[in-house]
Amino acid sequence: MLDAAIEREIAELGARYGQPIRRDVLLTGEHIFEPLSKSDRYGEVCMVVRRRNGLLLTARKTYYPPNAYRLLTGGINHGEPIFDALLRETEEETGLEVEVRRFLAVIRYTAPQPPGSDPAEFYTFALLLDEVGGTLGCIDPDERVAAFHEVAIDELPLLAQQLEQLSPEFDREIGGRWLDWGQFRAVIHRAVHEALTQQA
């Protein structure tokens, strides 16, 4: 469960940018893959960047399967406010200046652990951002962004479907199977689509 300070920030962001969809998702994969396995974070921000043409920004990293484009995400350091992580990660991964428009979703993932251990928890916080300036380009080379791509809101379910159908092959880069990773990544795309179409 989230601590009281994080819940307070969620409430503050909801009051300012609208109440998010909240979902609990049980993951069933055999391996705890990245980013779930990283100890330096309890969750991530999902930067739903709406470009000036109305399309949403997605990206693929160098080690991803060729069709694995997805909405951008970035880790939240322990003790770091969600809002600060959102702005920091957006700058690092896109180089764009943005304005926050709407709080879209909070997803809580749980994954089984060995007997006697507590289930692993991970959170994704998705916010809609409008591009207002800057030049698109990943500033942080450690992000290993291979390419950007733009999609319409109505294409998000198709993106989710493509992610859910990735290979069951184990990959050391993520410490798990692409199929499990893709099913995890698909969740936020469906939630963002739901939130944005409800808004319309």
C-alpha positions in Angstrom: 0.0 0.0 0.0 1.1 3.6 -0.6 2.1 5.6 2.4 0.1 8.6 3.6 2.3 11.3 1.9 1.9 9.7 -1.5 -1.9 9.4 -1.0 -2.0 13.0 0.0 -0.3 14.0 -3.2 -2.6 11.8 -5.3 -5.6 13.7 -3.6 -3.9 17.0 -4.3 -3.3 16.2 -8.0 -6.8 14.9 -8.3 -8.2 18.1 -6.9 -6.1 20.1 -9.4 -6.2 18.0 -12.5 -9.3 15.7 -12.1 -9.9 12.4 -10.4 -8.0 9.5 -12.0 -9.2 6.1 -12.8 -7.9 3.7 -10.2 -7.3 0.0 -10.9 -5.8 -3.0 -9.1 -4.1 -5.5 -11.4 -2.8 -9.0 -10.5 0.2 -10.0 -12.6 0.7 -13.7 -13.2 4.1 -14.1 -14.8 6.8 -16.4 -13.5 9.5 -13.7 -13.3 9.5 -10.2 -11.7 10.9 -8.3 -14.7 12.0 -4.7 -15.0 10.9 -2.2 -13.9 9.1 -4.2 -11.2 12.3 -5.7 -10.0 14.1 -2.3 -9.5 14.6 -1.4 -5.8 15.3 2.3 -6.5 11.6 3.0 -7.2 8.1 2.1 -6.0 6.5 3.1 -9.2 6.6 5.3 -12.3 4.9 8.2 -14.1 3.4 7.6 -17.5 3.8 10.8 -19.6 0.9 11.0 -22.0 2.3 13.7 -24.1 -0.2 15.2 -26.6 1.7 16.9 -29.4 0.5 20.1 -31.1 -1.2 18.0 -33.8 -3.3 16.2 -31.2 -1.5 12.9 -31.5 0.1 11.1 -28.5 3.8 10.4 -28.3 5.1 6.8 -28.0 8.6 5.4 -28.1 10.6 2.2 -28.5 13.9 1.5 -26.8 16.9 0.0 -28.6 16.4 -3.4 -27.0 12.7 -3.7 -27.4 11.0 -6.0 -30.0 10.5 -4.0 -33.3 6.8 -3.4 -32.8 6.9 -2.6 -29.1 6.1 1.1 -29.2 4.4 2.4 -26.0 3.6 5.5 -24.0 6.6 6.9 -22.2 7.2 6.1 -18.6 9.9 7.0 -16.0 10.7 5.9 -12.5 9.8 7.8 -9.3 12.6 7.8 -6.8 11.8 6.9 -3.2 10.9 10.2 -1.5 10.4 12.0 -4.8 7.0 13.7 -5.4 5.0 12.2 -8.3 4.7 15.7 -9.9 8.5 16.3 -9.7 9.2 12.9 -11.3 6.7 13.7 -14.1 8.4 16.9 -15.1 11.9 15.5 -14.7 11.3 12.4 -16.7 9.4 14.3 -19.4 12.4 16.6 -19.9 14.9 13.8 -19.9 13.0 11.5 -22.3 11.5 14.1 -24.7 13.2 17.5 -24.4 9.8 19.0 -24.7 8.2 21.8 -22.6 4.8 20.7 -21.4 1.8 21.8 -19.4 0.0 19.3 -17.2 -3.7 19.0 -18.2 -5.3 16.0 -16.6 -4.6 13.2 -14.0 -5.7 10.1 -15.9 -5.0 6.9 -14.0 -3.4 5.2 -11.0 -2.7 1.5 -11.5 -1.6 -0.7 -8.7 0.1 -3.9 -9.8 0.7 -6.9 -7.5 2.8 -9.9 -8.5 3.2 -13.2 -6.6 6.4 -13.9 -4.7 7.9 -17.0 -3.2 6.0 -18.5 -0.2 6.5 -16.5 2.9 7.1 -13.3 1.0 4.8 -10.3 0.6 3.4 -9.8 -2.9 5.5 -7.3 -5.0 3.8 -4.0 -5.6 4.3 -1.4 -8.3 2.4 1.7 -9.3 1.9 3.7 -12.5 0.5 7.3 -12.4 -0.6 8.6 -15.8 -1.0 12.3 -16.6 -1.9 14.1 -19.8 0.6 16.7 -20.9 0.3 19.2 -23.7 3.4 20.1 -25.7 4.0 23.9 -25.5 7.6 24.2 -26.6 11.0 22.6 -27.1 12.4 20.2 -29.7 11.6 16.5 -29.5 14.6 14.4 -28.6 15.7 12.2 -25.8 18.2 14.1 -23.6 19.3 11.2 -21.4 21.3 8.6 -23.5 20.8 6.0 -20.7 17.2 5.9 -21.7 18.2 4.2 -25.0 15.3 5.5 -27.0 15.5 4.2 -30.6 12.6 6.0 -32.1 9.5 8.0 -31.4 6.1 7.5 -33.0 2.8 9.3 -32.8 -0.6 7.7 -32.4 -4.2 8.8 -32.2 -6.2 8.2 -29.0 -8.3 5.5 -30.7 -5.1 3.6 -31.6 -4.2 3.0 -27.9 -6.2 -0.3 -27.7 -4.4 -1.6 -30.8 -1.1 -0.7 -29.1 -2.2 -2.6 -26.0 -3.1 -5.6 -28.1 0.3 -5.6 -29.8 2.0 -5.4 -26.5 0.0 -8.3 -25.2 1.1 -10.5 -28.1 4.9 -10.2 -27.7 7.1 -13.2 -27.7 7.1 -15.6 -24.7 10.9 -15.6 -25.0 12.9 -14.8 -21.9 15.2 -11.8 -22.2 18.0 -11.0 -19.8 17.7 -7.3 -20.6 14.4 -7.1 -18.7 14.9 -10.2 -16.5 11.7 -11.8 -17.7 9.6 -12.8 -20.7 8.5 -10.2 -23.3 5.0 -11.6 -23.1 4.7 -10.9 -19.4 6.2 -7.5 -19.8 3.9 -6.6 -22.7 0.8 -7.7 -20.7 2.0 -5.4 -17.9 2.6 -2.5 -20.3 -0.8 -3.0 -22.0 -2.7 -2.1 -18.9 -1.9 1.6 -18.8 -2.7 2.0 -22.5 -6.2 0.7 -22.0 -6.7 2.8 -18.8 -5.5 6.0 -20.6 -7.8 5.3 -23.6 -10.7 4.8 -21.2 -9.9 8.1 -19.3 -9.4 10.1 -22.5 -12.6 8.8 -24.2 -14.6 9.4 -21.1 -13.4 13.0 -21.1 -14.6 13.4 -24.7 
